């Protein structure tokens, strides 16, 4: 096995030797850039506590994390990769778990855990939301589709701003650190990726707040008032809330900050 699997040729040879191919069903685009690999590991430092990886693929990032001193639990859904990972991770302090990351018992991981991963695009939003809700993570460092990363760090008044933005902002400090071109992966995806770091702030879930936000963005082309009325909120309370916040009845959800939604939640749920 080559010491470094950070070239398309090395990855191609490894897959061929095992009779495998990158499977689109699992969102498999393997990182093949040594420079970007180093940047991911650097962004995750310090690697203290339990480190979890989702979608290790061929074990490239897993190896780099383990060699940097992390004790990694790597969760892989594609059982075909078991012999490859056993080969590439031999002798390293890595625990392999084969299964669906969305069904993994994240609520039971040790407090202060880390996630470091090249996430499969199709589960990224659902998984990050789930991990933030657990309150068990000190840091989340991951690659996602650039479009998703931009939604995570969007500002009010932009098309990217929405439910995911507010979920992330409620729980964590978000940073989009850098963009990766398609050529950093094999096979190259059709889109750019981004490296994101989330630092949770210990804020628990707020079901009333996110019920309100979900209703506000469910029909984002409508005004906030009409979206909330369609979501079953009382007209009088909605109008009162907008007035107290100094918001026009023509304001749309994407123009309201997280703090604005929190204040609106307080007004809507205050009993007279």
C-alpha positions in Angstrom: 0.0 0.0 0.0 1.4 3.5 -0.8 2.2 5.6 2.2 0.1 8.4 0.7 -3.2 7.9 -1.1 -3.3 11.5 -2.2 -3.1 11.1 -6.0 -5.7 10.0 -8.5 -3.3 7.3 -9.7 -2.8 5.8 -6.2 -6.6 5.8 -5.6 -7.3 4.3 -9.0 -4.8 1.5 -8.4 -6.2 0.7 -4.9 -9.7 0.5 -6.2 -8.7 -1.6 -9.1 -6.8 -4.0 -6.9 -9.9 -4.6 -4.8 -12.3 -4.7 -7.8 -14.1 -1.5 -6.6 -15.3 1.8 -8.0 -16.5 5.1 -6.5 -20.2 4.7 -5.9 -22.5 7.7 -6.5 -25.1 6.2 -4.2 -22.8 6.8 -1.2 -21.6 10.2 -2.5 -18.0 8.9 -2.9 -15.5 11.5 -4.0 -12.2 10.6 -2.4 -9.8 13.5 -1.4 -6.6 13.2 -3.3 -4.9 16.5 -2.4 -2.1 16.4 0.2 -2.2 20.2 0.7 -5.9 20.2 1.4 -5.6 17.2 3.6 -3.1 19.1 5.8 -5.4 22.1 6.0 -8.3 19.9 7.3 -6.2 18.4 10.0 -4.8 21.8 11.0 -8.4 23.2 11.2 -9.4 20.4 13.5 -6.6 21.0 16.0 -6.4 20.4 18.9 -7.3 16.7 18.4 -8.3 16.1 22.0 -11.2 14.0 23.0 -12.9 11.4 20.9 -12.7 12.1 17.2 -15.5 10.8 14.8 -15.3 10.6 11.1 -18.3 9.9 8.8 -17.6 8.4 5.4 -13.9 7.6 5.7 -13.9 6.1 2.1 -10.4 4.7 1.5 -9.1 6.0 4.9 -7.0 9.0 3.6 -8.3 11.5 6.2 -8.6 8.8 8.8 -4.9 8.0 8.5 -3.9 11.6 8.7 -5.9 12.1 11.8 -4.6 9.0 13.5 -1.0 9.9 12.6 -1.6 13.4 14.1 -2.5 11.7 17.4 -6.2 11.3 17.2 -8.1 8.2 18.4 -10.7 7.9 15.6 -14.0 6.2 15.3 -14.8 6.0 11.6 -18.3 5.3 10.4 -18.7 3.9 6.9 -22.0 2.7 5.3 -20.4 1.0 2.3 -19.4 -2.5 3.4 -17.5 -3.0 0.1 -14.8 -0.8 1.6 -14.1 -3.0 4.6 -11.1 -4.8 3.2 -9.7 -1.6 1.9 -10.0 0.2 5.2 -8.6 -2.8 7.1 -5.5 -2.5 4.8 -5.0 1.2 4.8 -5.6 1.7 8.5 -3.7 -1.4 9.7 -1.8 -0.7 13.0 -3.5 2.7 13.6 -5.7 3.6 16.6 -8.9 3.6 14.6 -12.2 1.9 15.4 -14.2 1.1 12.3 -18.0 1.0 12.5 -20.0 -0.1 9.5 -23.5 1.4 9.4 -25.6 4.4 8.6 -24.3 7.5 10.3 -27.8 8.9 10.5 -28.7 6.0 12.8 -25.6 6.1 14.9 -26.3 6.8 18.6 -24.7 10.3 18.6 -26.4 11.2 21.8 -24.2 8.7 23.6 -20.8 9.9 22.4 -18.5 11.5 25.1 -19.0 15.2 25.8 -16.4 17.3 24.0 -16.1 15.0 21.0 -14.9 16.2 17.6 -16.2 15.5 14.1 -13.7 15.6 11.3 -15.0 14.4 7.9 -15.4 14.7 4.2 -19.2 14.3 4.4 -21.3 12.6 1.7 -23.2 15.5 0.2 -26.6 13.8 0.4 -26.6 13.5 4.2 -24.6 16.6 5.3 -27.4 18.9 6.3 -29.4 16.2 8.2 -26.3 14.9 9.9 -24.9 18.3 11.0 -28.3 19.3 12.3 -28.5 16.1 14.3 -25.0 16.5 15.7 -25.7 20.1 16.8 -28.8 19.0 18.6 -26.9 16.4 20.7 -24.8 19.1 22.4 -22.0 16.5 22.6 -19.4 18.1 20.3 -16.7 20.7 21.0 -15.9 21.2 17.3 -17.2 20.1 13.9 -14.8 20.3 10.9 -16.0 19.0 7.6 -16.1 19.3 3.9 -19.5 19.9 2.2 -20.8 21.2 -1.1 -19.9 24.9 -1.4 -23.6 25.8 -1.7 -24.4 24.2 1.6 -21.4 25.9 3.3 -22.7 29.3 2.1 -26.1 28.6 3.6 -24.5 27.8 6.9 -22.7 31.2 7.1 -25.2 33.3 5.2 -26.2 36.8 6.3 -29.8 38.1 6.6 -31.2 39.5 3.3 -29.3 37.0 1.1 -30.8 34.2 -1.0 -28.7 31.6 1.0 -30.1 32.7 4.3 -32.7 30.3 5.8 -33.5 27.5 8.2 -30.1 25.9 8.1 -28.4 29.2 8.6 -30.4 29.9 11.7 -30.0 26.3 13.1 -26.3 26.6 12.8 -26.2 30.2 14.2 -28.4 29.2 17.2 -26.0 26.4 18.3 -22.5 27.4 17.1 -20.0 29.9 15.7 -19.6 29.1 12.0 -16.6 29.6 9.8 -16.2 28.8 6.1 -12.4 28.4 5.9 -11.7 27.6 2.3 -13.0 26.3 -1.0 -11.7 23.1 -2.7 -11.9 22.7 -6.5 -13.3 19.5 -8.1 -9.8 18.4 -8.9 -9.0 17.9 -5.2 -11.1 14.7 -5.4 -11.3 11.5 -7.3 -13.5 11.2 -9.1 -14.0 15.0 -9.3 -17.5 16.2 -8.4 -19.3 18.6 -10.6 -19.3 21.3 -7.9 -16.8 23.0 -5.6 -16.6 22.0 -1.9 -15.9 24.0 1.2 -14.2 23.4 4.5 -16.4 24.5 7.4 -15.6 24.7 11.1 -18.5 24.9 13.7 -17.7 25.7 17.3 -20.8 24.9 19.4 -21.6 27.3 22.1 -23.6 25.0 24.5 -27.1 26.4 23.5 -29.8 23.7 23.7 -32.6 23.2 21.2 -35.6 25.5 21.2 -38.5 23.7 19.6 -40.8 26.8 19.7 -38.2 28.9 18.0 -37.5 26.4 15.3 -41.2 25.7 14.7 -41.6 29.4 14.1 -38.6 29.6 11.8 -39.7 26.5 9.8 -43.1 28.1 9.3 -41.5 31.4 8.3 -39.4 29.8 5.6 -41.8 27.1 4.4 -43.2 29.6 1.8 -40.3 32.0 1.7 -41.7 34.0 -1.3 -44.6 35.1 0.9 -44.3 37.9 3.5 -43.4 36.8 7.0 -46.9 37.7 8.1 -48.6 35.6 5.5 -46.2 32.7 6.0 -46.9 32.6 9.7 -50.7 32.9 9.2 -50.5 30.0 6.8 -48.6 28.1 9.6 -51.5 28.6 12.0 -50.1 31.5 14.1 -52.9 33.9 15.4 -53.2 37.0 13.2 -53.4 39.4 16.1 -50.2 38.0 17.7 -48.3 38.1 14.5 -49.3 41.7 13.8 -48.5 42.7 17.4 -45.1 41.0 17.1 -44.1 42.7 13.9 -45.2 46.1 15.3 -43.2 45.6 18.5 -40.1 44.7 16.5 -40.5 47.6 14.2 -40.9 45.4 11.2 -43.1 46.1 8.2 -45.9 43.8 7.4 -44.2 43.3 4.0 -41.0 42.0 5.6 -39.9 38.5 4.4 -38.4 35.8 6.6 -34.9 36.1 5.0 -34.7 39.7 6.3 -35.1 38.8 10.0 -32.1 38.0 12.2 -31.8 35.1 14.7 -32.3 37.6 17.5 -35.4 39.0 15.7 -36.9 35.5 15.5 -36.1 34.9 19.2 -37.9 38.1 20.2 -40.8 37.3 17.9 -41.0 33.8 19.5 -41.3 35.4 22.9 -44.1 37.7 21.8 -46.1 34.9 20.0 -45.8 32.5 23.0 -46.6 35.1 25.7 -49.9 34.5 27.3 -52.1 37.5 27.8 
